[in-house]
């Protein structure tokens, strides 16, 4: 159907964008969104030389097995959520357990006992996410959360090799026990929307659920989509 074809086209478009793009319809002569030009005067962003650059343009590339987002696209636009004011990178660094999350394409086959270690690196973090598969095999992802000049500190972009780029907006955190994070992009009348609740201690999951639930519901985000993460093997 025409609607299905539009969804496929939107998915393809999303795979070329970092989801915090402000001017999504502006591209350069190579078809790359001009948003990238604002990150650095150099083509490779100068964010971190360890990030994968595997094409002739020097841009971050996706592997052929990059998780898709087609099944996560729905009608509508992203909520106007705002972010945590006066965000403190130093306080936010450290261990965060994934306590609740919506279905998403970012974790690959990591399904349980998920933890992210954030090490501050300027206005952003180097991130190591670990967890287990359904069959208890250990998995690890390495990447970055980076703020840019265009956005507030608490609104960062995610860079992981082989993972669809996304934004990471900290709606609310007390730094010591919980963090409410929203990730969403809108393209051509469709959106891909995700939510996450992180805790410093897995035992604080229900407390964080109550705190973040208030935030998400007040912003018009469908809190019914959140599922408790399996942390039984921690």
PyMOL CGO cylinders between C-alpha atoms (Angstrom):
from pymol import cmd
from pymol.cgo import CYLINDER

trace = [
    CYLINDER, 0.00, 0.00, 0.00, 1.00, 3.65, -0.32, 0.3, 1, 1, 1, 1, 1, 1,
    CYLINDER, 1.00, 3.65, -0.32, 1.14, 3.93, 3.48, 0.3, 1, 1, 1, 1, 1, 1,
    CYLINDER, 1.14, 3.93, 3.48, 3.50, 0.95, 3.73, 0.3, 1, 1, 1, 1, 1, 1,
    CYLINDER, 3.50, 0.95, 3.73, 5.74, 2.37, 1.03, 0.3, 1, 1, 1, 1, 1, 1,
    CYLINDER, 5.74, 2.37, 1.03, 5.87, 5.65, 2.93, 0.3, 1, 1, 1, 1, 1, 1,
    CYLINDER, 5.87, 5.65, 2.93, 6.90, 3.84, 6.12, 0.3, 1, 1, 1, 1, 1, 1,
    CYLINDER, 6.90, 3.84, 6.12, 9.71, 2.07, 4.28, 0.3, 1, 1, 1, 1, 1, 1,
    CYLINDER, 9.71, 2.07, 4.28, 10.88, 5.35, 2.80, 0.3, 1, 1, 1, 1, 1, 1,
    CYLINDER, 10.88, 5.35, 2.80, 10.83, 6.99, 6.20, 0.3, 1, 1, 1, 1, 1, 1,
    CYLINDER, 10.83, 6.99, 6.20, 12.88, 4.15, 7.69, 0.3, 1, 1, 1, 1, 1, 1,
    CYLINDER, 12.88, 4.15, 7.69, 15.50, 4.60, 4.99, 0.3, 1, 1, 1, 1, 1, 1,
    CYLINDER, 15.50, 4.60, 4.99, 15.60, 8.31, 5.71, 0.3, 1, 1, 1, 1, 1, 1,
    CYLINDER, 15.60, 8.31, 5.71, 16.07, 7.72, 9.42, 0.3, 1, 1, 1, 1, 1, 1,
    CYLINDER, 16.07, 7.72, 9.42, 19.11, 5.56, 8.75, 0.3, 1, 1, 1, 1, 1, 1,
    CYLINDER, 19.11, 5.56, 8.75, 20.84, 8.61, 7.28, 0.3, 1, 1, 1, 1, 1, 1,
    CYLINDER, 20.84, 8.61, 7.28, 20.13, 10.92, 10.22, 0.3, 1, 1, 1, 1, 1, 1,
    CYLINDER, 20.13, 10.92, 10.22, 21.31, 11.48, 13.73, 0.3, 1, 1, 1, 1, 1, 1,
    CYLINDER, 21.31, 11.48, 13.73, 17.97, 11.92, 15.35, 0.3, 1, 1, 1, 1, 1, 1,
    CYLINDER, 17.97, 11.92, 15.35, 18.66, 15.25, 16.94, 0.3, 1, 1, 1, 1, 1, 1,
    CYLINDER, 18.66, 15.25, 16.94, 18.84, 16.92, 13.54, 0.3, 1, 1, 1, 1, 1, 1,
    CYLINDER, 18.84, 16.92, 13.54, 17.32, 20.35, 13.61, 0.3, 1, 1, 1, 1, 1, 1,
    CYLINDER, 17.32, 20.35, 13.61, 17.08, 20.92, 9.84, 0.3, 1, 1, 1, 1, 1, 1,
    CYLINDER, 17.08, 20.92, 9.84, 16.32, 17.47, 8.55, 0.3, 1, 1, 1, 1, 1, 1,
    CYLINDER, 16.32, 17.47, 8.55, 15.65, 18.43, 4.95, 0.3, 1, 1, 1, 1, 1, 1,
    CYLINDER, 15.65, 18.43, 4.95, 19.01, 20.17, 4.37, 0.3, 1, 1, 1, 1, 1, 1,
    CYLINDER, 19.01, 20.17, 4.37, 21.71, 18.00, 2.82, 0.3, 1, 1, 1, 1, 1, 1,
    CYLINDER, 21.71, 18.00, 2.82, 25.03, 18.65, 1.16, 0.3, 1, 1, 1, 1, 1, 1,
    CYLINDER, 25.03, 18.65, 1.16, 26.18, 17.62, -2.32, 0.3, 1, 1, 1, 1, 1, 1,
    CYLINDER, 26.18, 17.62, -2.32, 26.77, 14.08, -1.08, 0.3, 1, 1, 1, 1, 1, 1,
    CYLINDER, 26.77, 14.08, -1.08, 23.29, 13.74, 0.39, 0.3, 1, 1, 1, 1, 1, 1,
    CYLINDER, 23.29, 13.74, 0.39, 24.63, 13.98, 3.95, 0.3, 1, 1, 1, 1, 1, 1,
    CYLINDER, 24.63, 13.98, 3.95, 22.53, 16.10, 6.37, 0.3, 1, 1, 1, 1, 1, 1,
    CYLINDER, 22.53, 16.10, 6.37, 24.24, 19.45, 6.95, 0.3, 1, 1, 1, 1, 1, 1,
    CYLINDER, 24.24, 19.45, 6.95, 23.73, 18.89, 10.67, 0.3, 1, 1, 1, 1, 1, 1,
    CYLINDER, 23.73, 18.89, 10.67, 27.00, 16.98, 10.61, 0.3, 1, 1, 1, 1, 1, 1,
    CYLINDER, 27.00, 16.98, 10.61, 28.85, 20.10, 9.47, 0.3, 1, 1, 1, 1, 1, 1,
    CYLINDER, 28.85, 20.10, 9.47, 27.97, 21.82, 12.70, 0.3, 1, 1, 1, 1, 1, 1,
    CYLINDER, 27.97, 21.82, 12.70, 29.65, 19.17, 14.79, 0.3, 1, 1, 1, 1, 1, 1,
    CYLINDER, 29.65, 19.17, 14.79, 33.12, 19.99, 13.53, 0.3, 1, 1, 1, 1, 1, 1,
    CYLINDER, 33.12, 19.99, 13.53, 34.94, 21.67, 10.71, 0.3, 1, 1, 1, 1, 1, 1,
    CYLINDER, 34.94, 21.67, 10.71, 36.36, 18.26, 9.86, 0.3, 1, 1, 1, 1, 1, 1,
    CYLINDER, 36.36, 18.26, 9.86, 34.36, 15.51, 8.20, 0.3, 1, 1, 1, 1, 1, 1,
    CYLINDER, 34.36, 15.51, 8.20, 34.95, 12.99, 10.97, 0.3, 1, 1, 1, 1, 1, 1,
    CYLINDER, 34.95, 12.99, 10.97, 33.33, 15.18, 13.66, 0.3, 1, 1, 1, 1, 1, 1,
    CYLINDER, 33.33, 15.18, 13.66, 36.55, 15.21, 15.77, 0.3, 1, 1, 1, 1, 1, 1,
    CYLINDER, 36.55, 15.21, 15.77, 34.49, 13.67, 18.56, 0.3, 1, 1, 1, 1, 1, 1,
    CYLINDER, 34.49, 13.67, 18.56, 36.62, 10.62, 19.12, 0.3, 1, 1, 1, 1, 1, 1,
    CYLINDER, 36.62, 10.62, 19.12, 39.22, 9.08, 16.77, 0.3, 1, 1, 1, 1, 1, 1,
    CYLINDER, 39.22, 9.08, 16.77, 38.17, 5.61, 17.97, 0.3, 1, 1, 1, 1, 1, 1,
    CYLINDER, 38.17, 5.61, 17.97, 34.74, 5.88, 16.36, 0.3, 1, 1, 1, 1, 1, 1,
    CYLINDER, 34.74, 5.88, 16.36, 34.40, 3.76, 13.25, 0.3, 1, 1, 1, 1, 1, 1,
    CYLINDER, 34.40, 3.76, 13.25, 34.84, 5.60, 9.93, 0.3, 1, 1, 1, 1, 1, 1,
    CYLINDER, 34.84, 5.60, 9.93, 34.33, 3.09, 7.16, 0.3, 1, 1, 1, 1, 1, 1,
    CYLINDER, 34.33, 3.09, 7.16, 33.37, 5.05, 4.08, 0.3, 1, 1, 1, 1, 1, 1,
    CYLINDER, 33.37, 5.05, 4.08, 35.06, 7.49, 1.73, 0.3, 1, 1, 1, 1, 1, 1,
    CYLINDER, 35.06, 7.49, 1.73, 33.27, 10.49, 3.19, 0.3, 1, 1, 1, 1, 1, 1,
    CYLINDER, 33.27, 10.49, 3.19, 34.71, 9.95, 6.64, 0.3, 1, 1, 1, 1, 1, 1,
    CYLINDER, 34.71, 9.95, 6.64, 31.24, 9.73, 8.14, 0.3, 1, 1, 1, 1, 1, 1,
    CYLINDER, 31.24, 9.73, 8.14, 30.07, 7.18, 10.66, 0.3, 1, 1, 1, 1, 1, 1,
    CYLINDER, 30.07, 7.18, 10.66, 28.72, 4.21, 8.73, 0.3, 1, 1, 1, 1, 1, 1,
    CYLINDER, 28.72, 4.21, 8.73, 26.30, 1.43, 9.50, 0.3, 1, 1, 1, 1, 1, 1,
    CYLINDER, 26.30, 1.43, 9.50, 27.09, -2.24, 9.14, 0.3, 1, 1, 1, 1, 1, 1,
    CYLINDER, 27.09, -2.24, 9.14, 24.88, -4.32, 6.91, 0.3, 1, 1, 1, 1, 1, 1,
    CYLINDER, 24.88, -4.32, 6.91, 23.35, -5.89, 10.00, 0.3, 1, 1, 1, 1, 1, 1,
    CYLINDER, 23.35, -5.89, 10.00, 22.52, -2.57, 11.64, 0.3, 1, 1, 1, 1, 1, 1,
    CYLINDER, 22.52, -2.57, 11.64, 19.24, -3.03, 13.54, 0.3, 1, 1, 1, 1, 1, 1,
    CYLINDER, 19.24, -3.03, 13.54, 16.35, -1.43, 11.68, 0.3, 1, 1, 1, 1, 1, 1,
    CYLINDER, 16.35, -1.43, 11.68, 13.62, 0.76, 13.07, 0.3, 1, 1, 1, 1, 1, 1,
    CYLINDER, 13.62, 0.76, 13.07, 10.84, -0.02, 10.59, 0.3, 1, 1, 1, 1, 1, 1,
    CYLINDER, 10.84, -0.02, 10.59, 8.82, -1.96, 13.16, 0.3, 1, 1, 1, 1, 1, 1,
    CYLINDER, 8.82, -1.96, 13.16, 9.13, 0.95, 15.62, 0.3, 1, 1, 1, 1, 1, 1,
    CYLINDER, 9.13, 0.95, 15.62, 7.76, 3.66, 13.32, 0.3, 1, 1, 1, 1, 1, 1,
    CYLINDER, 7.76, 3.66, 13.32, 4.33, 5.02, 14.17, 0.3, 1, 1, 1, 1, 1, 1,
    CYLINDER, 4.33, 5.02, 14.17, 2.17, 7.96, 13.18, 0.3, 1, 1, 1, 1, 1, 1,
    CYLINDER, 2.17, 7.96, 13.18, 2.70, 11.22, 15.00, 0.3, 1, 1, 1, 1, 1, 1,
    CYLINDER, 2.70, 11.22, 15.00, 5.47, 13.49, 16.18, 0.3, 1, 1, 1, 1, 1, 1,
    CYLINDER, 5.47, 13.49, 16.18, 7.84, 13.46, 19.12, 0.3, 1, 1, 1, 1, 1, 1,
    CYLINDER, 7.84, 13.46, 19.12, 6.74, 14.93, 22.43, 0.3, 1, 1, 1, 1, 1, 1,
    CYLINDER, 6.74, 14.93, 22.43, 8.12, 18.29, 23.47, 0.3, 1, 1, 1, 1, 1, 1,
    CYLINDER, 8.12, 18.29, 23.47, 9.74, 16.96, 26.62, 0.3, 1, 1, 1, 1, 1, 1,
    CYLINDER, 9.74, 16.96, 26.62, 12.41, 19.44, 27.69, 0.3, 1, 1, 1, 1, 1, 1,
    CYLINDER, 12.41, 19.44, 27.69, 15.49, 18.24, 29.56, 0.3, 1, 1, 1, 1, 1, 1,
    CYLINDER, 15.49, 18.24, 29.56, 17.10, 18.32, 33.00, 0.3, 1, 1, 1, 1, 1, 1,
    CYLINDER, 17.10, 18.32, 33.00, 18.30, 21.89, 33.66, 0.3, 1, 1, 1, 1, 1, 1,
    CYLINDER, 18.30, 21.89, 33.66, 21.91, 22.59, 34.65, 0.3, 1, 1, 1, 1, 1, 1,
    CYLINDER, 21.91, 22.59, 34.65, 22.97, 19.08, 33.70, 0.3, 1, 1, 1, 1, 1, 1,
    CYLINDER, 22.97, 19.08, 33.70, 26.10, 17.92, 35.56, 0.3, 1, 1, 1, 1, 1, 1,
    CYLINDER, 26.10, 17.92, 35.56, 28.27, 15.48, 33.58, 0.3, 1, 1, 1, 1, 1, 1,
    CYLINDER, 28.27, 15.48, 33.58, 30.43, 14.58, 36.56, 0.3, 1, 1, 1, 1, 1, 1,
    CYLINDER, 30.43, 14.58, 36.56, 27.49, 13.63, 38.75, 0.3, 1, 1, 1, 1, 1, 1,
    CYLINDER, 27.49, 13.63, 38.75, 25.84, 11.66, 35.94, 0.3, 1, 1, 1, 1, 1, 1,
    CYLINDER, 25.84, 11.66, 35.94, 28.92, 9.53, 35.20, 0.3, 1, 1, 1, 1, 1, 1,
    CYLINDER, 28.92, 9.53, 35.20, 29.20, 6.04, 36.64, 0.3, 1, 1, 1, 1, 1, 1,
    CYLINDER, 29.20, 6.04, 36.64, 27.06, 2.91, 36.59, 0.3, 1, 1, 1, 1, 1, 1,
    CYLINDER, 27.06, 2.91, 36.59, 23.45, 2.89, 35.41, 0.3, 1, 1, 1, 1, 1, 1,
    CYLINDER, 23.45, 2.89, 35.41, 21.28, -0.23, 35.37, 0.3, 1, 1, 1, 1, 1, 1,
    CYLINDER, 21.28, -0.23, 35.37, 18.52, -0.59, 32.77, 0.3, 1, 1, 1, 1, 1, 1,
    CYLINDER, 18.52, -0.59, 32.77, 15.42, -1.04, 34.95, 0.3, 1, 1, 1, 1, 1, 1,
    CYLINDER, 15.42, -1.04, 34.95, 12.56, -0.30, 32.51, 0.3, 1, 1, 1, 1, 1, 1,
    CYLINDER, 12.56, -0.30, 32.51, 12.57, 0.22, 28.77, 0.3, 1, 1, 1, 1, 1, 1,
    CYLINDER, 12.57, 0.22, 28.77, 10.36, 0.26, 25.72, 0.3, 1, 1, 1, 1, 1, 1,
    CYLINDER, 10.36, 0.26, 25.72, 11.05, -2.15, 22.88, 0.3, 1, 1, 1, 1, 1, 1,
    CYLINDER, 11.05, -2.15, 22.88, 13.93, -0.70, 20.86, 0.3, 1, 1, 1, 1, 1, 1,
    CYLINDER, 13.93, -0.70, 20.86, 16.50, -1.57, 18.17, 0.3, 1, 1, 1, 1, 1, 1,
    CYLINDER, 16.50, -1.57, 18.17, 19.57, -0.44, 20.10, 0.3, 1, 1, 1, 1, 1, 1,
    CYLINDER, 19.57, -0.44, 20.10, 20.62, -3.45, 22.17, 0.3, 1, 1, 1, 1, 1, 1,
    CYLINDER, 20.62, -3.45, 22.17, 21.01, -6.14, 19.53, 0.3, 1, 1, 1, 1, 1, 1,
    CYLINDER, 21.01, -6.14, 19.53, 20.58, -9.51, 21.23, 0.3, 1, 1, 1, 1, 1, 1,
    CYLINDER, 20.58, -9.51, 21.23, 21.25, -8.16, 24.74, 0.3, 1, 1, 1, 1, 1, 1,
    CYLINDER, 21.25, -8.16, 24.74, 18.11, -8.99, 26.69, 0.3, 1, 1, 1, 1, 1, 1,
    CYLINDER, 18.11, -8.99, 26.69, 18.84, -9.04, 30.41, 0.3, 1, 1, 1, 1, 1, 1,
    CYLINDER, 18.84, -9.04, 30.41, 21.09, -7.88, 33.23, 0.3, 1, 1, 1, 1, 1, 1,
    CYLINDER, 21.09, -7.88, 33.23, 21.94, -4.73, 31.31, 0.3, 1, 1, 1, 1, 1, 1,
    CYLINDER, 21.94, -4.73, 31.31, 24.26, -2.11, 32.74, 0.3, 1, 1, 1, 1, 1, 1,
    CYLINDER, 24.26, -2.11, 32.74, 25.94, 0.93, 31.21, 0.3, 1, 1, 1, 1, 1, 1,
    CYLINDER, 25.94, 0.93, 31.21, 29.19, 2.41, 32.52, 0.3, 1, 1, 1, 1, 1, 1,
    CYLINDER, 29.19, 2.41, 32.52, 29.54, 6.09, 31.68, 0.3, 1, 1, 1, 1, 1, 1,
    CYLINDER, 29.54, 6.09, 31.68, 32.97, 7.75, 31.86, 0.3, 1, 1, 1, 1, 1, 1,
    CYLINDER, 32.97, 7.75, 31.86, 32.95, 11.51, 31.43, 0.3, 1, 1, 1, 1, 1, 1,
    CYLINDER, 32.95, 11.51, 31.43, 34.83, 12.74, 28.39, 0.3, 1, 1, 1, 1, 1, 1,
    CYLINDER, 34.83, 12.74, 28.39, 34.42, 16.50, 28.09, 0.3, 1, 1, 1, 1, 1, 1,
    CYLINDER, 34.42, 16.50, 28.09, 30.81, 17.33, 27.25, 0.3, 1, 1, 1, 1, 1, 1,
    CYLINDER, 30.81, 17.33, 27.25, 29.79, 13.72, 26.92, 0.3, 1, 1, 1, 1, 1, 1,
    CYLINDER, 29.79, 13.72, 26.92, 30.57, 10.18, 27.94, 0.3, 1, 1, 1, 1, 1, 1,
    CYLINDER, 30.57, 10.18, 27.94, 32.41, 7.10, 26.77, 0.3, 1, 1, 1, 1, 1, 1,
    CYLINDER, 32.41, 7.10, 26.77, 29.92, 4.29, 27.31, 0.3, 1, 1, 1, 1, 1, 1,
    CYLINDER, 29.92, 4.29, 27.31, 30.32, 0.55, 27.82, 0.3, 1, 1, 1, 1, 1, 1,
    CYLINDER, 30.32, 0.55, 27.82, 27.03, -1.37, 27.96, 0.3, 1, 1, 1, 1, 1, 1,
    CYLINDER, 27.03, -1.37, 27.96, 27.09, -5.00, 29.07, 0.3, 1, 1, 1, 1, 1, 1,
    CYLINDER, 27.09, -5.00, 29.07, 24.45, -7.67, 29.45, 0.3, 1, 1, 1, 1, 1, 1,
    CYLINDER, 24.45, -7.67, 29.45, 23.41, -11.19, 28.56, 0.3, 1, 1, 1, 1, 1, 1,
    CYLINDER, 23.41, -11.19, 28.56, 21.50, -12.79, 25.72, 0.3, 1, 1, 1, 1, 1, 1,
    CYLINDER, 21.50, -12.79, 25.72, 18.45, -14.99, 26.15, 0.3, 1, 1, 1, 1, 1, 1,
    CYLINDER, 18.45, -14.99, 26.15, 20.87, -17.93, 26.44, 0.3, 1, 1, 1, 1, 1, 1,
    CYLINDER, 20.87, -17.93, 26.44, 23.15, -16.23, 29.00, 0.3, 1, 1, 1, 1, 1, 1,
    CYLINDER, 23.15, -16.23, 29.00, 25.96, -15.39, 26.60, 0.3, 1, 1, 1, 1, 1, 1,
    CYLINDER, 25.96, -15.39, 26.60, 27.81, -12.22, 27.60, 0.3, 1, 1, 1, 1, 1, 1,
    CYLINDER, 27.81, -12.22, 27.60, 27.58, -9.22, 25.28, 0.3, 1, 1, 1, 1, 1, 1,
    CYLINDER, 27.58, -9.22, 25.28, 29.20, -5.78, 25.23, 0.3, 1, 1, 1, 1, 1, 1,
    CYLINDER, 29.20, -5.78, 25.23, 28.65, -2.56, 23.28, 0.3, 1, 1, 1, 1, 1, 1,
    CYLINDER, 28.65, -2.56, 23.28, 31.09, 0.36, 23.25, 0.3, 1, 1, 1, 1, 1, 1,
    CYLINDER, 31.09, 0.36, 23.25, 30.20, 3.87, 22.13, 0.3, 1, 1, 1, 1, 1, 1,
    CYLINDER, 30.20, 3.87, 22.13, 29.56, 7.45, 23.16, 0.3, 1, 1, 1, 1, 1, 1,
    CYLINDER, 29.56, 7.45, 23.16, 26.95, 9.93, 24.28, 0.3, 1, 1, 1, 1, 1, 1,
    CYLINDER, 26.95, 9.93, 24.28, 27.92, 13.39, 23.03, 0.3, 1, 1, 1, 1, 1, 1,
    CYLINDER, 27.92, 13.39, 23.03, 26.43, 16.84, 23.47, 0.3, 1, 1, 1, 1, 1, 1,
    CYLINDER, 26.43, 16.84, 23.47, 26.73, 19.31, 20.60, 0.3, 1, 1, 1, 1, 1, 1,
    CYLINDER, 26.73, 19.31, 20.60, 26.64, 23.08, 20.38, 0.3, 1, 1, 1, 1, 1, 1,
    CYLINDER, 26.64, 23.08, 20.38, 23.11, 22.96, 18.95, 0.3, 1, 1, 1, 1, 1, 1,
    CYLINDER, 23.11, 22.96, 18.95, 21.50, 21.30, 21.95, 0.3, 1, 1, 1, 1, 1, 1,
    CYLINDER, 21.50, 21.30, 21.95, 21.33, 21.54, 25.73, 0.3, 1, 1, 1, 1, 1, 1,
    CYLINDER, 21.33, 21.54, 25.73, 23.78, 19.45, 27.74, 0.3, 1, 1, 1, 1, 1, 1,
    CYLINDER, 23.78, 19.45, 27.74, 21.12, 16.97, 28.84, 0.3, 1, 1, 1, 1, 1, 1,
    CYLINDER, 21.12, 16.97, 28.84, 20.19, 16.29, 25.19, 0.3, 1, 1, 1, 1, 1, 1,
    CYLINDER, 20.19, 16.29, 25.19, 22.93, 14.14, 23.69, 0.3, 1, 1, 1, 1, 1, 1,
    CYLINDER, 22.93, 14.14, 23.69, 23.48, 12.09, 20.55, 0.3, 1, 1, 1, 1, 1, 1,
    CYLINDER, 23.48, 12.09, 20.55, 24.33, 8.40, 20.74, 0.3, 1, 1, 1, 1, 1, 1,
    CYLINDER, 24.33, 8.40, 20.74, 27.17, 6.94, 18.69, 0.3, 1, 1, 1, 1, 1, 1,
    CYLINDER, 27.17, 6.94, 18.69, 27.61, 3.15, 18.72, 0.3, 1, 1, 1, 1, 1, 1,
    CYLINDER, 27.61, 3.15, 18.72, 29.13, 1.17, 15.86, 0.3, 1, 1, 1, 1, 1, 1,
    CYLINDER, 29.13, 1.17, 15.86, 26.49, -0.94, 14.16, 0.3, 1, 1, 1, 1, 1, 1,
    CYLINDER, 26.49, -0.94, 14.16, 23.63, 0.67, 16.07, 0.3, 1, 1, 1, 1, 1, 1,
    CYLINDER, 23.63, 0.67, 16.07, 21.13, 3.13, 14.66, 0.3, 1, 1, 1, 1, 1, 1,
    CYLINDER, 21.13, 3.13, 14.66, 22.04, 6.69, 15.80, 0.3, 1, 1, 1, 1, 1, 1,
    CYLINDER, 22.04, 6.69, 15.80, 19.67, 8.20, 18.30, 0.3, 1, 1, 1, 1, 1, 1,
    CYLINDER, 19.67, 8.20, 18.30, 19.31, 10.99, 20.80, 0.3, 1, 1, 1, 1, 1, 1,
    CYLINDER, 19.31, 10.99, 20.80, 19.46, 10.66, 24.56, 0.3, 1, 1, 1, 1, 1, 1,
    CYLINDER, 19.46, 10.66, 24.56, 17.41, 13.24, 26.44, 0.3, 1, 1, 1, 1, 1, 1,
    CYLINDER, 17.41, 13.24, 26.44, 17.60, 13.22, 30.21, 0.3, 1, 1, 1, 1, 1, 1,
    CYLINDER, 17.60, 13.22, 30.21, 14.16, 14.41, 31.32, 0.3, 1, 1, 1, 1, 1, 1,
    CYLINDER, 14.16, 14.41, 31.32, 14.89, 14.12, 35.02, 0.3, 1, 1, 1, 1, 1, 1,
    CYLINDER, 14.89, 14.12, 35.02, 17.56, 12.65, 37.27, 0.3, 1, 1, 1, 1, 1, 1,
    CYLINDER, 17.56, 12.65, 37.27, 18.62, 13.02, 40.88, 0.3, 1, 1, 1, 1, 1, 1,
    CYLINDER, 18.62, 13.02, 40.88, 22.05, 11.62, 39.87, 0.3, 1, 1, 1, 1, 1, 1,
    CYLINDER, 22.05, 11.62, 39.87, 22.07, 9.29, 42.89, 0.3, 1, 1, 1, 1, 1, 1,
    CYLINDER, 22.07, 9.29, 42.89, 19.25, 6.84, 42.22, 0.3, 1, 1, 1, 1, 1, 1,
    CYLINDER, 19.25, 6.84, 42.22, 17.27, 7.30, 38.97, 0.3, 1, 1, 1, 1, 1, 1,
    CYLINDER, 17.27, 7.30, 38.97, 17.31, 8.77, 35.46, 0.3, 1, 1, 1, 1, 1, 1,
    CYLINDER, 17.31, 8.77, 35.46, 14.39, 9.19, 33.05, 0.3, 1, 1, 1, 1, 1, 1,
    CYLINDER, 14.39, 9.19, 33.05, 15.53, 9.19, 29.41, 0.3, 1, 1, 1, 1, 1, 1,
    CYLINDER, 15.53, 9.19, 29.41, 13.55, 9.86, 26.23, 0.3, 1, 1, 1, 1, 1, 1,
    CYLINDER, 13.55, 9.86, 26.23, 14.70, 9.19, 22.66, 0.3, 1, 1, 1, 1, 1, 1,
    CYLINDER, 14.70, 9.19, 22.66, 12.65, 10.14, 19.62, 0.3, 1, 1, 1, 1, 1, 1,
    CYLINDER, 12.65, 10.14, 19.62, 12.84, 11.36, 16.04, 0.3, 1, 1, 1, 1, 1, 1,
    CYLINDER, 12.84, 11.36, 16.04, 10.12, 12.68, 13.76, 0.3, 1, 1, 1, 1, 1, 1,
    CYLINDER, 10.12, 12.68, 13.76, 10.30, 12.41, 9.98, 0.3, 1, 1, 1, 1, 1, 1,
    CYLINDER, 10.30, 12.41, 9.98, 7.53, 13.08, 7.43, 0.3, 1, 1, 1, 1, 1, 1,
    CYLINDER, 7.53, 13.08, 7.43, 4.68, 12.67, 9.89, 0.3, 1, 1, 1, 1, 1, 1,
    CYLINDER, 4.68, 12.67, 9.89, 6.07, 9.52, 11.51, 0.3, 1, 1, 1, 1, 1, 1,
    CYLINDER, 6.07, 9.52, 11.51, 8.00, 9.03, 14.73, 0.3, 1, 1, 1, 1, 1, 1,
    CYLINDER, 8.00, 9.03, 14.73, 10.27, 6.46, 16.33, 0.3, 1, 1, 1, 1, 1, 1,
    CYLINDER, 10.27, 6.46, 16.33, 9.87, 6.89, 20.06, 0.3, 1, 1, 1, 1, 1, 1,
    CYLINDER, 9.87, 6.89, 20.06, 11.65, 5.14, 22.93, 0.3, 1, 1, 1, 1, 1, 1,
    CYLINDER, 11.65, 5.14, 22.93, 11.89, 5.53, 26.68, 0.3, 1, 1, 1, 1, 1, 1,
    CYLINDER, 11.89, 5.53, 26.68, 14.25, 4.26, 29.35, 0.3, 1, 1, 1, 1, 1, 1,
    CYLINDER, 14.25, 4.26, 29.35, 14.42, 4.27, 33.14, 0.3, 1, 1, 1, 1, 1, 1,
    CYLINDER, 14.42, 4.27, 33.14, 17.87, 3.81, 34.64, 0.3, 1, 1, 1, 1, 1, 1,
    CYLINDER, 17.87, 3.81, 34.64, 18.85, 3.24, 38.27, 0.3, 1, 1, 1, 1, 1, 1,
    CYLINDER, 18.85, 3.24, 38.27, 22.08, 3.27, 40.21, 0.3, 1, 1, 1, 1, 1, 1,
    CYLINDER, 22.08, 3.27, 40.21, 20.88, 0.20, 42.10, 0.3, 1, 1, 1, 1, 1, 1,
    CYLINDER, 20.88, 0.20, 42.10, 18.55, -2.43, 40.58, 0.3, 1, 1, 1, 1, 1, 1,
    CYLINDER, 18.55, -2.43, 40.58, 16.66, -2.50, 43.88, 0.3, 1, 1, 1, 1, 1, 1,
    CYLINDER, 16.66, -2.50, 43.88, 15.47, 1.06, 43.23, 0.3, 1, 1, 1, 1, 1, 1,
    CYLINDER, 15.47, 1.06, 43.23, 13.55, 0.07, 40.10, 0.3, 1, 1, 1, 1, 1, 1,
    CYLINDER, 13.55, 0.07, 40.10, 10.06, 0.61, 41.53, 0.3, 1, 1, 1, 1, 1, 1,
    CYLINDER, 10.06, 0.61, 41.53, 10.99, 3.95, 43.07, 0.3, 1, 1, 1, 1, 1, 1,
    CYLINDER, 10.99, 3.95, 43.07, 12.42, 5.07, 39.72, 0.3, 1, 1, 1, 1, 1, 1,
    CYLINDER, 12.42, 5.07, 39.72, 9.32, 3.75, 37.94, 0.3, 1, 1, 1, 1, 1, 1,
    CYLINDER, 9.32, 3.75, 37.94, 7.11, 6.00, 40.06, 0.3, 1, 1, 1, 1, 1, 1,
    CYLINDER, 7.11, 6.00, 40.06, 9.34, 9.06, 39.64, 0.3, 1, 1, 1, 1, 1, 1,
    CYLINDER, 9.34, 9.06, 39.64, 9.78, 8.67, 35.89, 0.3, 1, 1, 1, 1, 1, 1,
    CYLINDER, 9.78, 8.67, 35.89, 6.19, 7.64, 35.33, 0.3, 1, 1, 1, 1, 1, 1,
    CYLINDER, 6.19, 7.64, 35.33, 5.07, 11.06, 36.46, 0.3, 1, 1, 1, 1, 1, 1,
    CYLINDER, 5.07, 11.06, 36.46, 7.49, 12.67, 34.03, 0.3, 1, 1, 1, 1, 1, 1,
    CYLINDER, 7.49, 12.67, 34.03, 6.59, 10.56, 31.02, 0.3, 1, 1, 1, 1, 1, 1,
    CYLINDER, 6.59, 10.56, 31.02, 2.82, 10.77, 31.53, 0.3, 1, 1, 1, 1, 1, 1,
    CYLINDER, 2.82, 10.77, 31.53, 2.93, 14.54, 32.02, 0.3, 1, 1, 1, 1, 1, 1,
    CYLINDER, 2.93, 14.54, 32.02, 4.72, 14.84, 28.66, 0.3, 1, 1, 1, 1, 1, 1,
    CYLINDER, 4.72, 14.84, 28.66, 2.08, 12.77, 26.86, 0.3, 1, 1, 1, 1, 1, 1,
    CYLINDER, 2.08, 12.77, 26.86, 4.32, 9.73, 26.40, 0.3, 1, 1, 1, 1, 1, 1,
    CYLINDER, 4.32, 9.73, 26.40, 2.62, 6.32, 26.40, 0.3, 1, 1, 1, 1, 1, 1,
    CYLINDER, 2.62, 6.32, 26.40, 3.93, 4.87, 29.66, 0.3, 1, 1, 1, 1, 1, 1,
    CYLINDER, 3.93, 4.87, 29.66, 2.09, 1.59, 29.06, 0.3, 1, 1, 1, 1, 1, 1,
    CYLINDER, 2.09, 1.59, 29.06, 4.80, 0.63, 26.56, 0.3, 1, 1, 1, 1, 1, 1,
    CYLINDER, 4.80, 0.63, 26.56, 7.47, 0.41, 29.29, 0.3, 1, 1, 1, 1, 1, 1,
    CYLINDER, 7.47, 0.41, 29.29, 8.53, -3.08, 30.35, 0.3, 1, 1, 1, 1, 1, 1,
    CYLINDER, 8.53, -3.08, 30.35, 10.57, -4.05, 33.38, 0.3, 1, 1, 1, 1, 1, 1,
    CYLINDER, 10.57, -4.05, 33.38, 14.04, -5.28, 32.49, 0.3, 1, 1, 1, 1, 1, 1,
    CYLINDER, 14.04, -5.28, 32.49, 15.16, -8.72, 33.64, 0.3, 1, 1, 1, 1, 1, 1,
    CYLINDER, 15.16, -8.72, 33.64, 17.94, -8.17, 36.17, 0.3, 1, 1, 1, 1, 1, 1,
    CYLINDER, 17.94, -8.17, 36.17, 17.70, -11.62, 37.75, 0.3, 1, 1, 1, 1, 1, 1,
    CYLINDER, 17.70, -11.62, 37.75, 21.30, -12.56, 36.93, 0.3, 1, 1, 1, 1, 1, 1,
    CYLINDER, 21.30, -12.56, 36.93, 22.93, -9.58, 38.65, 0.3, 1, 1, 1, 1, 1, 1,
]
cmd.load_cgo(trace, "trace")
